[in-house]
Amino acid sequence: MIIGNITDFDLAQTLDCGQAFRWKEQADGSFKGVAYGKLVTFRKDGDSIVIDGASEEDFNKIWKNYLDLDLDYGNIKANLSKLHPTLAKAAEFAPGIRILNQEPWEALCSFIISQNNNIPRIKGIVERLCQNFGEQIEQDFYTFPSAGKIAALSPEDLAPIRAGFRARYIIDGAAKVASGEIDLEKVRRMNIDEARKELMKITGVGIKVADCTLLYGLHRLDCFPLDVWMKRAMSTLFPDMKPSDFGEYGGIAQQYIFHYSRMHPELFED
């Protein structure tokens, strides 16, 4: 499957910037992974995206939305860049970032795992979760286990994934989602404050995990997660601004700033 005339999109910037944890870069620069139970490989060829393993039906039902191809990132980027010169630099540094439309339960679970963690370790825990409790598609590639499957487990069952204290948070989140106590599609439609409160009913979920779930799993582009990196970035680079100042596409601004800050640690040297 080939989709032409794609602008403002870079595979590595989008798939390996800290918003998703299951895409594996291949020797040729392509990315292979599983989302929504489907195994595909994304390749960039000029201004085209090649999706190996996807039918036209799957593209229209899953991948077009997953990659957020209908949103005009060029226009959004131009408008965000007017807000602050450092944001303009951040957007120019990684102009191909897009916010993925991830499966909501996978995003929630992944960002529960992300607490007090670094990206390589998050990827390892998520990988072991899928290996142990997902369904194998082919060697080294597994589906993400459903909330129902995880809800039936104990913290001891999760010992092989080495999630530590997060194990009981994962199970509590799975139980609340699987039972319908927390309906993620209803959360998608709530105002931000109500949505946060709903997600924070899960043991161990605070504002940061709730906001990451909203942005990366429910595509609430007005949500601006603040982790340790982002708090430093805001205080150092944007001392006179607050998250709401970035407007309806604050989540996109956040991703530009997060990636720029992570790639430029010298900005924070004393």
C-alpha positions, 0 to 999 in steps of 0.5 A: 500500500502506497500513499503519496503526497504526504508532508510534515511527516517523519517516521522516526520523529513520530514513532520513536519520540516517546509517544509509542513504545512498540515500533522497531526500527529496521536496518533500512530505516523502516519501522515494523510493529503491531497496532490494533492487532495488525502487524505492518511495516512503515517505509518512507519513499520521498513524499510517499508512505509505503505500508507493507502488510496493509490492505486498502481497507485496513488503511482506510479503517486503521492506518490513515487515522493512526498516523493522523494523516487528515490533520494539516500539521503544516498549518498548525506548526506555522501557527504554533511557531508564532507563539514563541521563538523557542517553540518555532525552533523546536518545531523546526528541529522535528517538523515531522512529528505527528500525534498517533491515534493509539488504541486507548487501553494500550496507551493507558497501560503503557503510560502507567508503565512509564511512571518513574521510568525511562524510554528503553525500560518502558519499551522492555516492560511493554515488550515482555507484557506482550510476549507473555500475555499477547497473541503471537503474530510472527516471531518477535511480534505480538498483539497487545493483551486486552484489558480483560486478559490482564484484569484476570491476573495477579501481581505475581502473574506479572512478575516476568515483565518486571514492572515492579510497583506498577504491576498492581496499577496495571491490573487495577486499570485493566479491571476498571476498563474491562468491567466498564467502570471506566469507559474510555470512549466516554472519557474521550468526549468529556471535558479535560477536567472530568476526563482527568478525574475519571482516569485518576480513579485508577490506582496509581494514575496521576495527572501526568499519566491521565494527560498522556492517556488523553493525548496519545490514546484519546487524541485530545490534542489540547492536552499538555502532559507535564513530566519531569522533562517538560517541567524543566523545559517549561521553567527554563525555556518558557518561564512566562507561559503555562500549558493553556497558552498553547491552545487547542493544539497544545499537545502537538506543541508539547511533543515538539518541546519534549523531543527538542528538550530531550535531544538538547540536554545542554540547554539545561546545564547550569 
